[in-house]
Amino acid sequence: MPRAPRDLQAIRASVQTVGRLSDGLLRVGPLRLGLDAVFSWIPGVGEVYSAAAGTFLIVQGVRAGVPLSTLMVAGALMGGRTLITAVPFAGPAAADLLALHGVSARLIVKAIDRRMAGVGEAAPDGRSWGWRGAATA
């Protein structure tokens, strides 16, 4: 189902926000930590948050018309991350090192950007879209 450029921009913004909240609130050296890292240490809560955030990202990707291949990769990354947290102590520690919600959100955002470039929409920062969906000055 085709979406208006304004709808795609709103979906893109929501995906970016969830990615940033999940895995990008705090930077500690090369690590980026967010709500996902905090909640992963609370039994049950981490899995619920991870699954909810992952589901939201996938649903938004579907709404934006993101290719199935991109959604499958993002879903596999986030599903694996959710399963990792079920392993006592080592699971949350490993999951904190893997910012997979953020990675998945970036994959979905890039797919939305490519779709927006295909309809000649301006980039969210006001620049025009260039070759392969990259924003140019």
Number of C-alpha atoms within 10 A of each C-alpha: 7 9 13 12 17 11 13 23 21 14 21 24 14 17 28 19 14 20 27 22 18 26 26 20 13 13 11 7 6 7 13 19 22 21 20 28 24 15 20 25 19 12 14 12 14 21 23 14 17 25 18 12 20 27 15 15 28 24 16 21 26 15 15 26 18 22 14 12 9 17 22 12 14 25 20 15 18 27 18 13 25 24 15 18 26 17 12 11 12 12 17 27 16 15 22 24 14 19 24 26 30 25 17 25 28 18 19 29 25 17 21 23 24 19 21 22 21 12 11 14 20 17 18 14 8 11 13 16 22 14 9 11 19 14 17 11 8
